[in-house]
Amino acid sequence: MPIGPREILTPRRKIPIHIPEGMSPGEFFNSAANLEHLARENGLLVNQEGFLLYRKLLGHSVEFDTSIILDTSRTILDPLGRPVRRDQLTKQQKRVWSLMTQIIFEYMLEHYPDPEQAVLLCGEASLDATWPLSKPGVPSIRMIHNHFITFPTATLAAAAPADPNDPNLTDSGHNSLFLKHLSDIYHRFLEILRLEILQPIAHGDACLSMTGYPQGLPSWVVTGGSQQLGNPRFWEEYDLILKGFLDFYRTFFAQVSTRGAGVPPDIYFPDQVENILLFSNRFAQVARDVRNHVKADPRFANDIRWRPAYKQILYRDDLGRLIVTISQNSVGNAITELLGIVVRRAEDEAAYDRIEPALVEKLLAVRARLIAADLGEPIHAGCWRMPTPPPSFSSATGEG
């Protein structure tokens, strides 16, 4: 079987929404009104911190597919003022975010224990004002969200090869900028991170054998395996990787925007930015080339994402190891494409009806674990069954 990206076709149901006249589907899906519809039709659980767990109706996989989003659409009305990254969360929100992620991913590992049978991933994406403002469907939701997805390896094996030049794949478009032109210094800069649980892994060693992805991204293996998901130190290091990426991104695009720009404000590692990035002739050369391209090509300029845009994922590889990686996010780049999996959705009510009961059963099982951990209250949406109320304290102890 040739190694390369795969393209799978995922059935979906027709989305039961009414789009106001004069509004495009993209504009509606990226509006606060869509969040209200999403919670009503597909919401599973919500908590006091504002996190909403929901079923992905426009999903990537019909095996297991759910997501958490921080729904601040009713509490922060300015779309540009909403949290879009973990470093913008409160301490309590970040703690709950990590606990929810841990519980859902541990469920996936228990339900799909064989790495040869299923690819597992969870991934966080920034959805914010980095989208070109003149593009249709500019994301106004601007809320941090996390994806949890399972792909049976049999599905991937039967899938057609994807076009390796698909603009959404990790090694193409703007996503190639750090890898193709700045790979050495990008990797060298991230080596500054003081990590104990996450250990750097060599190029190619973390790739899925079927797709050959991720391609060239800095990656780290979780030493100690899945038990580290319950270790607060793991989540601290997961944050360090994001902080290092943010410093690199901000510094580079500051140089693209303004020749000779110094250390940007709010940098986490200012000494390393000064001594590694700003003292690199190669770093300055690539920034100059991109700056000249921006000035000469309106289409290229329109696609630049000046604010940090990223995808950070945790996935299980063929050997059963847990791997962390992070990538620059190009416009339209989907979370699954970091692993070389391109998803095309097709409206097919009959096909979706056949798989829905098994999918919903898993989502309800995950919801039950989150409720048991006091991480949220159930939402009675659509066909969701409400959980059986727990016995009262008096009846549970035989005193009533």
C-alpha positions, 0 to 999 in steps of 0.5 A, spaced: 500 500 500 503 506 497 504 511 503 501 518 502 495 522 505 488 519 504 481 522 502 475 519 506 468 521 505 463 522 511 456 522 511 452 527 514 445 529 515 442 535 513 443 541 518 436 543 520 437 551 520 434 557 517 439 562 515 436 569 515 435 572 508 441 576 506 446 572 510 450 567 507 451 560 510 458 561 512 456 568 515 451 564 519 455 558 521 460 563 524 455 567 528 453 567 535 446 565 533 449 558 530 452 557 537 445 557 540 442 553 534 448 548 536 447 547 543 439 546 542 440 541 536 446 538 538 449 540 545 451 534 550 453 538 556 455 545 559 458 547 565 459 554 569 466 555 566 462 556 559 464 550 556 459 546 551 460 539 549 457 537 542 456 532 537 459 534 530 453 534 525 458 536 520 463 531 523 470 528 521 468 521 523 462 517 524 466 513 529 467 518 534 467 525 533 465 530 538 468 537 540 468 542 546 467 550 545 468 555 550 461 559 548 462 566 550 457 569 545 452 571 551 457 574 555 462 577 551 459 581 545 465 584 542 467 578 537 474 580 538 474 580 545 473 573 546 478 568 548 481 564 542 487 560 546 489 557 552 493 562 554 487 567 554 483 562 559 482 564 567 486 559 571 479 555 573 477 555 565 484 552 564 484 547 569 477 545 567 479 544 560 485 540 561 480 535 566 475 535 560 480 533 555 483 528 559 477 524 561 475 524 553 481 522 551 482 516 556 475 514 554 477 514 547 484 510 549 479 505 553 474 504 547 480 503 542 485 500 545 489 497 539 493 502 535 493 498 529 485 498 529 484 506 530 487 513 529 486 517 535 487 525 536 484 531 540 486 537 537 485 545 539 485 550 534 485 558 534 479 561 530 480 568 531 481 575 527 487 571 523 482 570 518 483 575 512 477 580 514 475 581 506 474 573 506 467 571 506 465 568 512 470 571 517 470 567 523 466 572 528 465 566 533 472 567 535 472 561 541 477 556 543 475 549 541 478 542 541 476 536 537 476 529 539 476 524 533 477 517 532 478 514 525 478 506 524 485 504 520 480 500 516 477 506 513 483 509 512 486 503 508 480 503 504 480 511 502 482 513 496 489 517 495 488 525 497 492 530 492 498 531 496 498 538 493 491 539 496 492 546 499 489 544 506 495 539 507 500 541 512 506 541 507 502 546 503 500 553 502 502 558 508 503 552 512 510 550 509 513 557 511 516 555 517 517 548 515 520 549 508 524 556 509 525 556 517 525 549 519 532 549 522 531 555 526 524 553 528 526 547 531 532 550 534 528 555 538 523 550 540 529 546 543 529 552 549 523 549 552 524 546 559 520 539 558 521 533 562 515 529 560 515 531 553 521 529 549 523 531 542 522 526 537 526 525 530 523 527 524 519 522 521 519 517 527 512 520 529 509 519 522 503 515 521 505 509 517 499 509 512 499 517 511 507 519 512 504 525 516 505 529 520 511 532 515 517 535 518 513 538 524 516 539 531 514 533 535 514 530 542 513 523 545 509 523 552 514 519 556 510 515 561 504 514 556 497 515 557 497 516 565 501 522 564 494 525 562 492 526 569 499 529 571 498 537 571 506 537 569 504 534 562 499 540 561 504 545 563 508 542 558 503 542 553 502 549 554 509 551 554 509 548 547 504 553 545 507 559 548 514 557 544 510 557 538 506 563 539 513 567 540 516 564 534 509 566 530 509 573 533 516 575 532 516 572 525 510 576 522 512 582 526 518 582 522 514 581 516 510 587 517 515 592 520 522 591 517 527 591 523 521 590 528 524 588 535 522 583 540 514 584 540 510 585 547 507 580 551 513 575 549 514 569 554 521 568 552 524 574 550 532 573 551 531 567 546 527 571 541 533 576 542 538 572 541 536 566 537 531 569 532 533 576 531 540 574 531 539 570 525 540 572 518 536 567 515 530 569 519 531 576 517 532 574 510 525 570 510 521 575 513 524 580 508 522 575 502 515 574 505 514 582 506 516 583 499 511 578 496 506 581 500 507 588 497 507 585 490 501 580 490 494 582 493 492 575 493 498 573 497 497 579 502 490 577 503 491 570 505 496 572 511 494 571 518 498 576 522 495 574 529 498 567 531 494 561 528 495 554 530 493 547 530 496 543 536 494 536 537 495 530 541 495 523 537 496 516 538 501 513 533 502 506 530 506 504 536 501 506 541 505 512 543 502 519 545 505 524 540 504 532 541 505 536 535 503 544 533 503 547 526 502 554 523 494 554 521 493 556 514 486 558 512 481 552 511 486 547 514 483 542 518 485 539 524 485 532 521 490 534 515 496 535 520 495 527 520 494 527 512 487 525 513 482 529 508 475 529 509 469 530 504 462 531 507 456 528 503 449 529 505 446 522 506 441 521 511 440 514 510 447 513 511 448 517 517 441 514 520 445 507 520 451 509 524 448 515 528 445 510 534 452 507 535 456 514 535 450 517 540 451 511 545 459 513 545 457 520 546 452 519 551 458 515 555 463 520 555 458 525 557 456 520 563 463 520 565 464 528 565 457 529 569 460 524 574 466 528 575 462 534 576 464 537 570 458 539 567 450 539 566 447 535 561 443 538 555 436 535 553 437 536 546 434 532 540 434 525 541 439 525 547 437 521 553 437 524 560 441 520 565 438 517 571 438 521 577 443 519 582 440 516 588 439 521 594 444 521 600 439 518 605 437 513 600 444 511 598 446 510 605 439 506 607 437 512 612 431 514 608 
